[in-house]
């Protein structure tokens, strides 16, 4: 047993009474030659999530590996995530939200073995399946044809690494002041990791991502997702503008594309007045730049 090496599993939960037991068991079944700790942060769930966790703490033979935190008041998904991340003491961190679960008992061992022997990589990830709320298989391979390695620049540009499949070095000690207000924390975390190394795809399927009506991301429609991404791209543009011009331009282009997509959708829904008020500065900037480009093509 490698007692000095700890992997912290960061698990946030809210309203996951139907799924939390399976999520916890997927962590506690891990077979590895190092210590693990499960940082479990419950954002004041209104259902039976707390009582289910409490019962596991009383009865599970590996309950000592769980560090459980229950907020007395709901603080929000991102503040809860930041809180949980700050509790992680491990050399490495793995993520699994309370409605997803791991299926491979050697998942962490495989990932840690790779990271221990490849210091130029900051994160590794693998494939996962997609299931519904009843564990019925929907998609056998979530990644499909997107199984590849990424360099540092790819990570900074938000390479897609499914949350529950990644294991990364515990190198991010401080977060930007705006981080608690973002919508897609994974996007920012991936981007920040790009400062520390590359990403490696490990060829195995070791988890199940759950799509259900109450999912923080899978349970919302495309229009809502686009609006949330617009907000996040604005933060990323501001963050990288005076840091890395190439990455800044990438997110500015992503922002423009998302604005156009959202603009067209809102025109169809006749919701343009509300959305213009929400993002009017960026709409004007986008429309002005589009007009200038058109003029340049004429003259």
Rosetta silent file (secondary structure, phi, psi, omega in degrees, C-alpha in Angstrom):
SEQUENCE: XXXXXXXXXXXXXXXXXXXXXXXXXXXXXXXXXXXXXXXXXXXXXXXXXXXXXXXXXXXXXXXXXXXXXXXXXXXXXXXXXXXXXXXXXXXXXXXXXXXXXXXXXXXXXXXXXXXXXXXXXXXXXXXXXXXXXXXXXXXXXXXXXXXXXXXXXXXXXXXXXXXXXXXXXXXXXXXXXXXXXXXXXXXXXXXXXXXXXXXXXXXXXXXXXXXXXXXXXXXXXXXXXXXXXXXXXXXXXXXXXXXXXXXXXXXXXXXXXXXXXXXXXXXXXXXXXXXXXXXXXXXXXXXXXXXXXXXXXXX
SCORE:     score description
SCORE:     0.000 S_00000001
   1 L     0.000  123.993 -179.901    0.000    0.000    0.000 S_00000001
   2 E   -85.905   83.340 -168.765    1.415    3.329   -1.105 S_00000001
   3 E   -69.928  -22.202 -178.263    0.290    5.265    1.973 S_00000001
   4 E   -78.112  -22.739 -175.382    1.884    8.579    1.029 S_00000001
   5 E   -95.371  119.989 -179.762   -0.042    8.837   -2.240 S_00000001
   6 E  -118.696  135.351  169.615   -3.661    9.895   -1.914 S_00000001
   7 E  -106.189  122.850  177.071   -6.239   10.274   -4.644 S_00000001
   8 E   -94.275  126.761  175.080   -9.055   12.613   -3.684 S_00000001
   9 E  -101.261  118.904 -178.116  -12.390   11.947   -5.342 S_00000001
  10 E   -95.007  115.659 -178.504  -14.465   15.111   -5.507 S_00000001
  11 E  -128.170  115.639  174.227  -18.199   14.359   -5.497 S_00000001
  12 E  -102.562  149.314 -177.323  -20.855   17.059   -5.300 S_00000001
  13 E  -146.235  146.696  174.009  -24.499   16.169   -4.875 S_00000001
  14 L  -158.506  117.131  177.862  -27.903   17.815   -4.796 S_00000001
  15 L    65.010   36.516 -175.365  -31.216   15.987   -5.023 S_00000001
  16 L  -108.481   34.663 -175.714  -29.603   12.695   -5.989 S_00000001
  17 L   -57.260  -30.141 -178.681  -31.520   10.315   -3.717 S_00000001
  18 L   -78.786  -17.175 -169.171  -32.099    7.891   -6.606 S_00000001
  19 L  -124.996  -19.107 -168.533  -28.452    7.794   -7.633 S_00000001
  20 H   -63.217  -35.586 -179.446  -26.090    8.704   -4.789 S_00000001
  21 H   -61.745  -44.832  179.923  -25.686    5.179   -3.406 S_00000001
  22 H   -66.047  -37.017  178.406  -24.477    3.848   -6.765 S_00000001
  23 H   -63.792  -45.434 -179.710  -22.121    6.817   -7.173 S_00000001
  24 H   -66.098  -43.432 -178.939  -20.530    6.228   -3.756 S_00000001
  25 H   -63.996  -33.015  177.063  -20.232    2.470   -4.254 S_00000001
  26 H   -63.442  -29.255  176.833  -18.453    3.024   -7.570 S_00000001
  27 H   -80.634  -47.536 -175.027  -15.762    4.916   -5.670 S_00000001
  28 H   -69.769  -16.047  178.541  -15.483    2.608   -2.676 S_00000001
  29 L   -83.015   -3.190 -176.784  -15.104   -0.489   -4.892 S_00000001
  30 L   -61.419  131.689  176.788  -11.812    0.817   -6.301 S_00000001
  31 L  -103.609  113.554 -175.682   -8.919   -1.648   -6.027 S_00000001
  32 L  -152.557  158.505 -178.357   -5.650    0.251   -5.742 S_00000001
  33 L   -98.498   30.201  177.205   -2.271    0.182   -4.021 S_00000001
  34 E  -144.300  167.819 -179.234   -2.640    3.716   -2.668 S_00000001
  35 E   -82.340  148.167  173.644   -4.968    5.546   -0.319 S_00000001
  36 E  -128.752  156.027  171.854   -8.112    7.307   -1.485 S_00000001
  37 E  -135.114  136.781  177.465  -10.457    9.803    0.115 S_00000001
  38 E  -102.795  110.277  176.091  -13.971   10.611   -1.051 S_00000001
  39 E   -89.045  108.428 -173.633  -14.820   14.270   -0.546 S_00000001
  40 E  -113.300  111.861 -175.462  -18.617   14.265   -0.585 S_00000001
  41 E  -114.857  112.680 -178.321  -20.313   17.683   -0.528 S_00000001
  42 E   -99.337  117.390 -175.629  -24.102   17.790   -0.228 S_00000001
  43 L   -85.930   57.758  176.709  -25.577   21.178   -1.123 S_00000001
  44 L    55.732   53.454 -179.597  -28.496   20.955    1.320 S_00000001
  45 L   -58.793  136.744 -178.994  -30.478   18.435   -0.738 S_00000001
  46 L   -83.446   -5.700 -176.448  -34.236   18.656   -0.063 S_00000001
  47 L  -103.261 -150.143 -175.960  -34.780   14.916   -0.582 S_00000001
  48 L   -92.883   14.145 -179.299  -33.416   11.773    1.114 S_00000001
  49 H   -54.783  -45.810 -177.732  -29.863   12.168   -0.160 S_00000001
  50 H   -62.510  -44.911 -178.273  -28.557   13.014    3.309 S_00000001
  51 H   -66.884  -33.546  177.308  -30.209   10.037    5.037 S_00000001
  52 H   -67.049  -43.746  177.844  -28.890    7.650    2.362 S_00000001
  53 H   -63.755  -43.011 -179.901  -25.357    8.975    2.826 S_00000001
  54 H   -59.929  -39.712  178.836  -25.700    8.780    6.610 S_00000001
  55 H   -66.437  -39.880  176.987  -26.716    5.131    6.366 S_00000001
  56 H   -62.944  -40.926  178.994  -23.702    4.347    4.174 S_00000001
  57 H   -62.556  -30.229 -179.267  -21.442    6.062    6.712 S_00000001
  58 H   -81.786  -32.714 -167.484  -22.873    3.813    9.430 S_00000001
  59 H  -114.490  -22.567 -174.018  -22.801    0.502    7.592 S_00000001
  60 L   -76.989  134.139 -178.732  -20.246    0.417    4.771 S_00000001
  61 L   -63.457  -19.740  179.194  -16.937   -1.314    5.633 S_00000001
  62 L  -109.379   22.745 -176.844  -14.989    1.394    3.784 S_00000001
  63 H   -61.768  -23.909 -178.859  -16.939    4.331    5.207 S_00000001
  64 H   -64.822  -16.714  179.429  -13.784    5.720    6.823 S_00000001
  65 H   -81.076   -7.709 -176.863  -12.630    6.806    3.369 S_00000001
  66 E   -96.220  129.909  170.220  -15.547    9.246    3.122 S_00000001
  67 E  -111.738  106.657 -171.144  -15.297   12.857    4.288 S_00000001
  68 E  -101.409  131.794  177.470  -18.874   14.080    4.279 S_00000001
  69 E  -127.287  126.506  176.172  -19.938   17.728    4.254 S_00000001
  70 E  -121.559  116.308  179.203  -23.566   18.854    4.315 S_00000001
  71 L   -73.248  138.219  179.414  -24.248   22.554    3.909 S_00000001
  72 L   -71.633  -26.923  176.449  -27.017   23.896    6.137 S_00000001
  73 L  -128.012  151.578  178.546  -28.125   26.217    3.332 S_00000001
  74 L   -70.666  122.300 -176.687  -28.031   25.775   -0.424 S_00000001
  75 L  -106.352   -8.785  179.470  -24.978   27.644   -1.726 S_00000001
  76 L   103.103  154.179 -173.057  -25.193   26.734   -5.426 S_00000001
  77 H   -60.898  -51.060 -176.307  -23.456   24.204   -7.641 S_00000001
  78 H   -69.039  -44.199  174.439  -20.234   26.073   -8.380 S_00000001
  79 H   -58.417  -36.140  177.709  -19.625   27.364   -4.824 S_00000001
  80 H   -67.342  -40.746  178.122  -20.217   23.796   -3.623 S_00000001
  81 H   -63.556  -45.117  179.084  -17.777   22.448   -6.207 S_00000001
  82 H   -62.187  -42.540  176.981  -15.111   24.985   -5.240 S_00000001
  83 H   -57.492  -48.625 -178.293  -15.643   24.137   -1.575 S_00000001
  84 H   -63.159  -41.859 -179.999  -15.237   20.413   -2.286 S_00000001
  85 H   -61.785  -36.539 -179.100  -12.126   20.941   -4.411 S_00000001
  86 H   -71.493  -15.258  176.938  -10.492   22.908   -1.615 S_00000001
  87 H   -86.363  -11.495 -174.805  -10.965   19.936    0.727 S_00000001
  88 L   -74.757  119.460 -177.744   -9.017   17.620   -1.591 S_00000001
  89 L  -101.015   -5.845 -171.558   -5.634   16.726   -0.067 S_00000001
  90 L   -70.577  160.273  171.420   -4.560   14.159   -2.632 S_00000001
  91 L   -65.033  -33.444  178.647   -1.669   14.160   -5.028 S_00000001
  92 E  -127.162  157.619  177.467   -4.321   13.541   -7.681 S_00000001
  93 E  -127.385  136.377  171.850   -7.994   14.417   -7.997 S_00000001
  94 E  -122.133  153.408 -176.250  -10.750   12.470   -9.752 S_00000001
  95 E  -118.827  141.261  171.457  -14.297   13.693  -10.299 S_00000001
  96 L  -158.118  114.056  179.737  -17.653   11.951  -10.111 S_00000001
  97 L   -77.003  163.532 -169.999  -20.908   13.797   -9.538 S_00000001
  98 L   -69.275   -6.128  176.453  -23.643   12.263   -7.420 S_00000001
  99 L  -110.743    2.896  174.521  -25.788   11.135  -10.340 S_00000001
 100 L  -108.062  176.969  177.241  -22.994    9.402  -12.287 S_00000001
 101 E  -160.587  154.100  177.216  -21.010    6.286  -11.357 S_00000001
 102 E   -91.931  148.290 -176.810  -17.835    4.342  -12.066 S_00000001
 103 L  -119.913  -12.674 -177.635  -17.978    0.787  -13.413 S_00000001
 104 L  -108.585  117.994 -177.010  -14.320   -0.303  -13.498 S_00000001
 105 L   -69.887  -13.677  179.246  -12.787   -1.222  -10.129 S_00000001
 106 L  -105.606    9.405 -178.089   -9.291   -0.585  -11.533 S_00000001
 107 H   -50.176  -55.740 -176.463  -10.100    2.821  -13.011 S_00000001
 108 H   -66.480  -37.772  179.600   -8.043    4.852  -10.539 S_00000001
 109 H   -60.951  -44.958  179.223   -5.147    2.394  -10.527 S_00000001
 110 H   -61.354  -42.913 -176.081   -4.832    2.627  -14.316 S_00000001
 111 H   -72.370  -42.484  179.271   -4.947    6.403  -14.275 S_00000001
 112 H   -66.777  -40.513  177.254   -2.547    6.919  -11.387 S_00000001
 113 H   -55.943  -42.814  179.893   -0.066    4.419  -12.862 S_00000001
 114 H   -65.962  -48.857 -176.766    0.002    6.471  -16.043 S_00000001
 115 H   -65.538  -33.626  178.428    0.380    9.846  -14.332 S_00000001
 116 H   -65.129  -28.961 -175.906    3.087    8.552  -12.003 S_00000001
 117 H  -104.617    4.556 -178.204    5.169    7.498  -15.006 S_00000001
 118 L  -141.310   83.141 -172.146    4.470   10.441  -17.310 S_00000001
 119 L   -68.669  -16.380  179.851    5.257   13.736  -15.628 S_00000001
 120 L   -84.266   -0.603  175.402    4.561   15.813  -18.753 S_00000001
 121 E  -106.517  134.363 -179.719    0.866   14.911  -18.579 S_00000001
 122 E   -98.078  -21.171 -176.347   -1.381   16.738  -16.122 S_00000001
 123 E  -150.121  148.686  170.338   -4.556   14.743  -16.743 S_00000001
 124 E  -133.724  156.195 -176.300   -5.717   11.467  -18.224 S_00000001
 125 E  -149.123  171.511 -177.732   -9.216   10.351  -19.112 S_00000001
 126 E  -144.233 -179.071 -179.879  -11.147    7.439  -20.601 S_00000001
 127 E   -83.168  166.711  174.395  -14.423    6.625  -22.307 S_00000001
 128 E  -150.383  164.793  176.030  -17.775    6.134  -20.595 S_00000001
 129 E   -96.720  166.863  174.450  -21.266    4.981  -21.470 S_00000001
 130 E  -115.491  127.886  179.882  -24.462    7.016  -21.312 S_00000001
 131 E  -125.530  166.275  176.109  -27.386    5.636  -19.307 S_00000001
 132 L   -97.021 -170.902 -175.569  -30.816    6.905  -18.308 S_00000001
 133 L   -66.556  -16.164  179.719  -32.273    7.297  -14.828 S_00000001
 134 L  -103.958   12.997 -178.597  -33.034    3.555  -14.701 S_00000001
 135 L    71.260   14.167  175.086  -29.495    2.496  -15.748 S_00000001
 136 L   -74.913  134.217 -178.410  -30.687    1.535  -19.224 S_00000001
 137 E   -69.527  127.266  177.024  -27.904    1.906  -21.781 S_00000001
 138 E  -106.244  -44.013 -179.421  -28.467    4.782  -24.217 S_00000001
 139 E  -139.112  119.752 -177.189  -25.027    5.231  -25.793 S_00000001
 140 L   -68.954  -29.160 -179.559  -22.220    2.654  -25.390 S_00000001
 141 L  -131.755  107.267 -179.484  -19.441    5.167  -26.124 S_00000001
 142 L   -65.611  -36.933 -177.419  -19.894    8.770  -25.005 S_00000001
 143 L   -76.469  -29.322 -178.710  -16.684    9.874  -26.727 S_00000001
 144 L    59.285 -118.975  179.802  -17.399    8.190  -30.041 S_00000001
 145 L   -92.065    9.408 -177.519  -14.642    9.317  -32.419 S_00000001
 146 L   -97.597   35.068 -179.648  -13.247   11.897  -29.967 S_00000001
 147 L   -93.621   98.401 -175.966  -10.776    9.519  -28.319 S_00000001
 148 L  -158.008  165.829  174.833   -7.467   11.322  -28.519 S_00000001
 149 L   -85.312  158.423  179.277   -4.624   12.975  -26.668 S_00000001
 150 E  -132.378  143.456  174.592   -4.466   16.744  -26.251 S_00000001
 151 L   -88.451 -178.464 -175.584   -1.593   19.174  -25.932 S_00000001
 152 H   -61.020  -41.226 -178.695   -1.464   22.148  -23.573 S_00000001
 153 H   -66.541  -38.220  177.093   -3.044   24.538  -26.070 S_00000001
 154 H   -59.103  -42.948  179.873   -5.905   22.116  -26.741 S_00000001
 155 H   -63.798  -44.217  179.746   -6.664   22.016  -23.027 S_00000001
 156 H   -61.133  -27.996  178.759   -6.642   25.784  -22.731 S_00000001
 157 L   -89.906   13.724  171.953   -9.178   25.863  -25.563 S_00000001
 158 L    81.363   39.598  176.982  -11.500   23.585  -23.598 S_00000001
 159 L   -50.921  144.754 -174.445  -10.819   20.085  -24.962 S_00000001
 160 L   -84.084  109.457  174.527  -13.682   17.750  -24.136 S_00000001
 161 L  -123.674  106.253 -177.505  -12.828   15.420  -21.247 S_00000001
 162 L   -51.266  134.547 -173.079  -15.981   13.952  -19.675 S_00000001
 163 H   -48.539  -52.724 -171.633  -16.121   14.970  -16.015 S_00000001
 164 H   -75.363   -1.291 -177.714  -16.426   11.532  -14.473 S_00000001
 165 H  -106.342   -9.553 -172.664  -13.542   10.085  -16.507 S_00000001
 166 L   -91.468  145.010  171.539  -10.734   12.481  -15.675 S_00000001
 167 E  -133.941  127.581 -172.068   -7.978   12.103  -13.109 S_00000001
 168 E  -140.775  161.744  179.378   -5.552   15.010  -12.795 S_00000001
 169 E   -69.408  141.961 -179.735   -2.719   16.374  -10.733 S_00000001
 170 L   -81.838   76.799 -172.765   -3.728   18.534   -7.786 S_00000001
 171 L  -113.649  -16.487 -178.865   -1.962   21.625   -9.113 S_00000001
 172 L   -90.378  108.229 -175.993   -4.646   24.329   -9.170 S_00000001
 173 L  -100.678  -23.750  179.763   -4.537   26.013   -5.782 S_00000001
 174 L  -130.653  143.655  178.361   -6.296   29.287   -6.587 S_00000001
 175 L  -115.821  151.068  176.653   -9.288   30.033   -8.798 S_00000001
 176 L   -58.274  153.826 -175.515  -10.244   33.321  -10.506 S_00000001
 177 L   -62.415  -24.455 -178.206  -12.678   35.464   -8.533 S_00000001
 178 L   -85.207   -4.564 -169.485  -15.400   34.854  -11.130 S_00000001
 179 H   -60.980  -30.453 -179.426  -15.169   31.050  -10.936 S_00000001
 180 H   -74.981   -5.640 -178.648  -18.118   30.703   -8.563 S_00000001
 181 H  -107.512   -0.975 -177.907  -20.359   32.413  -11.140 S_00000001
 182 L   -79.111  166.483 -177.546  -19.612   30.249  -14.187 S_00000001
 183 L  -101.160  -43.951 -177.968  -22.016   27.648  -15.542 S_00000001
 184 L  -109.273   83.823 -176.703  -19.804   24.918  -16.997 S_00000001
 185 H   -58.701  -31.223  179.809  -17.057   24.465  -14.424 S_00000001
 186 H   -59.306  -41.525 -178.862  -15.545   21.578  -16.406 S_00000001
 187 H   -59.382  -45.395 -178.785  -14.717   23.891  -19.299 S_00000001
 188 H   -70.346  -42.021  179.858  -12.771   26.252  -17.053 S_00000001
 189 H   -60.719  -44.979  176.873  -11.053   23.479  -15.115 S_00000001
 190 H   -58.436  -45.481 -178.582   -9.859   21.880  -18.356 S_00000001
 191 H   -63.042  -42.974 -179.889   -8.600   25.232  -19.587 S_00000001
 192 H   -65.550  -35.134  179.882   -6.722   25.981  -16.362 S_00000001
 193 H   -64.328  -23.249  179.100   -5.048   22.549  -16.420 S_00000001
 194 L   -60.686  -16.772  176.395   -3.494   23.496  -19.755 S_00000001
 195 L   -73.902  -12.519 -169.282   -0.953   25.576  -17.835 S_00000001
 196 L  -119.792   -5.061  179.773    0.521   22.402  -16.332 S_00000001
 197 L   156.084 -166.687 -175.688    0.761   19.753  -19.041 S_00000001
 198 E  -101.706  176.361  178.232   -0.949   17.575  -21.630 S_00000001
 199 E  -119.624  138.064 -179.873   -3.914   15.174  -21.588 S_00000001
 200 E  -117.281  131.116  172.550   -3.756   11.436  -22.328 S_00000001
 201 E   -87.680  126.376  175.499   -6.627    9.250  -23.477 S_00000001
 202 E  -102.580  130.087 -168.604   -6.537    5.785  -21.879 S_00000001
 203 E   -83.422   76.394  170.963   -8.320    3.182  -23.956 S_00000001
 204 E  -157.113  159.144  177.166  -10.977    1.739  -21.657 S_00000001
 205 E  -106.687  114.594 -171.444  -14.588    2.389  -20.685 S_00000001
 206 E  -127.155   15.675 -175.888  -14.793    2.823  -16.936 S_00000001
 207 E  -162.266  170.366  175.985  -17.914    4.778  -16.040 S_00000001
 208 E  -129.793  123.497  175.884  -21.517    5.671  -16.819 S_00000001
 209 E   -92.524  130.339 -173.655  -22.742    9.203  -17.401 S_00000001
 210 E  -102.336  126.775  171.843  -26.393    9.590  -16.520 S_00000001
 211 L  -101.075  123.470  179.141  -28.860   11.630  -18.549 S_00000001
 212 L  -154.801  165.546 -173.330  -32.025   12.481  -16.640 S_00000001
 213 L   -60.478  -29.672 -178.018  -34.525   15.301  -16.257 S_00000001
 214 L   -92.316    5.802 -177.892  -32.892   16.627  -13.098 S_00000001
 215 L   -65.851  140.348 -177.650  -29.359   16.682  -14.502 S_00000001
 216 L   -61.109  -30.164 -179.455  -27.469   19.971  -14.113 S_00000001
 217 L  -121.170  -45.380 -177.047  -26.513   19.867  -17.812 S_00000001
 218 L   -69.212  -20.295 -176.315  -28.195   16.874  -19.451 S_00000001
 219 L   -90.806    7.952 -178.412  -31.596   17.955  -18.115 S_00000001
 220 L  -116.952  157.278 -176.047  -31.725   21.347  -19.865 S_00000001
 221 L   -81.337  169.699 -174.066  -32.597   22.257  -23.450 S_00000001
 222 H   -64.664  -36.514  179.699  -30.180   23.422  -26.139 S_00000001
 223 H   -62.887  -42.154  178.534  -31.290   27.058  -26.017 S_00000001
 224 H   -64.674  -42.589  179.045  -30.561   27.238  -22.300 S_00000001
 225 H   -60.631  -42.866 -179.596  -27.158   25.600  -22.813 S_00000001
 226 H   -61.182  -43.560  179.022  -26.257   28.121  -25.506 S_00000001
 227 H   -62.791  -39.577  179.182  -27.103   31.050  -23.234 S_00000001
 228 H   -68.025  -38.797  178.072  -25.006   29.586  -20.443 S_00000001
 229 H   -66.091  -36.357  176.652  -22.080   29.018  -22.803 S_00000001
 230 H   -57.753  -47.687  178.585  -22.303   32.622  -23.974 S_00000001
 231 H   -59.509  -42.935 -179.329  -21.875   33.772  -20.391 S_00000001
 232 H   -68.233  -39.943  178.516  -18.928   31.409  -19.895 S_00000001
 233 H   -63.932  -33.359  176.544  -17.228   32.446  -23.136 S_00000001
 234 H   -62.593  -45.315  177.585  -17.444   36.067  -22.005 S_00000001
 235 H   -60.749  -43.294 -177.625  -15.597   35.167  -18.800 S_00000001
 236 H   -68.257  -36.484  176.059  -12.980   33.212  -20.753 S_00000001
 237 H   -61.868  -45.216  179.493  -12.450   36.061  -23.219 S_00000001
 238 H   -64.155  -38.671 -177.216  -11.851   38.459  -20.353 S_00000001
 239 H   -66.064  -42.469 -173.486   -9.546   35.969  -18.626 S_00000001
 240 H   -94.446   -8.360 -173.341   -7.308   35.312  -21.639 S_00000001
 241 L   -54.709  -43.046 -179.248   -7.386   38.730  -23.333 S_00000001
 242 L  -105.713   14.982  179.832   -4.176   39.937  -21.704 S_00000001
 243 L  -111.902  -58.920 -177.924   -2.686   36.473  -21.164 S_00000001
 244 L  -139.019  108.501 -172.859   -2.720   34.479  -24.411 S_00000001
 245 H   -63.856  -36.682 -179.551   -3.940   36.137  -27.576 S_00000001
 246 H   -64.791  -44.051  179.670   -4.417   32.873  -29.513 S_00000001
 247 H   -68.143  -39.491  176.541   -6.637   31.380  -26.813 S_00000001
 248 H   -57.965  -46.032 -179.729   -8.469   34.691  -26.451 S_00000001
 249 H   -64.421  -35.479  178.200   -9.228   34.731  -30.199 S_00000001
 250 H   -61.751  -47.880 -178.438  -10.447   31.136  -30.014 S_00000001
 251 H   -72.307  -30.375  175.588  -12.972   31.956  -27.297 S_00000001
 252 H   -64.997  -40.814  177.230  -13.972   35.198  -28.995 S_00000001
 253 H   -65.648  -41.236  177.254  -14.769   33.213  -32.130 S_00000001
 254 H   -62.966  -38.676  177.906  -16.693   30.655  -30.046 S_00000001
 255 H   -63.498  -45.422  179.431  -18.592   33.521  -28.434 S_00000001
 256 H   -61.148  -42.832  179.030  -19.524   35.008  -31.808 S_00000001
 257 H   -63.995  -40.660  179.951  -20.770   31.649  -33.088 S_00000001
 258 H   -67.900  -39.061  175.814  -22.834   31.106  -29.944 S_00000001
 259 H   -59.352  -45.864 -179.106  -24.321   34.598  -30.209 S_00000001
 260 H   -62.544  -43.215  178.285  -25.351   33.939  -33.802 S_00000001
 261 H   -62.282  -44.485 -179.184  -26.894   30.594  -32.853 S_00000001
 262 H   -68.233  -39.863  179.937  -28.729   32.162  -29.921 S_00000001
 263 H   -60.376  -46.441  179.860  -29.820   35.168  -31.988 S_00000001
 264 H   -64.250  -41.224 -179.565  -31.396   32.942  -34.651 S_00000001
 265 H   -65.249  -41.377 -179.227  -33.110   30.775  -32.033 S_00000001
 266 H   -70.661  -30.965  174.492  -34.536   33.793  -30.221 S_00000001
 267 H   -62.554  -42.068  178.939  -35.813   35.281  -33.460 S_00000001
 268 H   -64.767  -34.856 -178.171  -37.748   32.079  -34.050 S_00000001
 269 H   -91.560   -1.239 -177.334  -39.104   32.234  -30.494 S_00000001
 270 L    56.225   40.950 -177.842  -39.687   36.003  -30.648 S_00000001
 271 L  -113.149   16.721 -170.182  -37.614   36.348  -27.501 S_00000001
 272 H   -66.416  -31.155 -178.574  -35.063   38.745  -28.923 S_00000001
 273 H   -63.778  -47.881  178.866  -36.009   41.728  -26.711 S_00000001
 274 H   -60.676  -46.695 -174.956  -35.275   39.868  -23.484 S_00000001
 275 H   -70.264  -32.606  177.711  -32.051   38.400  -24.782 S_00000001
 276 H   -64.290  -41.609  178.596  -30.849   41.706  -26.219 S_00000001
 277 H   -63.421  -33.993 -177.104  -31.214   43.356  -22.832 S_00000001
 278 H   -72.485  -40.416 -174.341  -29.254   40.541  -21.204 S_00000001
 279 H  -126.201   32.714 -169.073  -26.280   40.596  -23.585 S_00000001
 280 H   -59.325  -39.005 -178.886  -26.719   43.921  -25.434 S_00000001
 281 H   -61.591  -43.411 -176.173  -23.078   45.022  -25.253 S_00000001
 282 H   -76.266  -32.541  173.258  -21.815   41.781  -26.768 S_00000001
 283 H   -61.127  -46.825 -178.952  -24.563   41.660  -29.389 S_00000001
 284 H   -62.033  -42.962  178.663  -23.624   45.166  -30.536 S_00000001
 285 H   -61.200  -45.197 -179.807  -19.932   44.279  -30.622 S_00000001
 286 H   -63.804  -47.154 -178.425  -20.637   41.133  -32.618 S_00000001
 287 H   -65.100  -39.027  179.022  -22.963   42.859  -35.093 S_00000001
 288 H   -64.213  -44.033  179.736  -20.552   45.774  -35.570 S_00000001
 289 H   -64.416  -35.152  178.030  -17.614   43.455  -36.272 S_00000001
 290 H   -65.099  -42.413  179.306  -19.758   41.538  -38.768 S_00000001
 291 H   -63.434  -43.587 -179.942  -20.658   44.761  -40.606 S_00000001
 292 H   -61.039  -42.837  178.490  -17.002   45.854  -40.746 S_00000001
 293 H   -61.062  -40.139  179.331  -15.983   42.503  -42.217 S_00000001
 294 H   -64.126  -42.182  179.813  -18.673   42.856  -44.896 S_00000001
 295 H   -61.895  -41.875 -179.204  -17.489   46.364  -45.787 S_00000001
 296 H   -63.074  -32.469  179.453  -13.898   45.134  -46.133 S_00000001
 297 H   -73.145  -24.418 -179.648  -14.992   42.467  -48.616 S_00000001
 298 H   -81.391  -43.595 -177.248  -16.690   45.133  -50.750 S_00000001
 299 L   -97.842    0.000    0.000  -13.853   47.674  -50.783 S_00000001
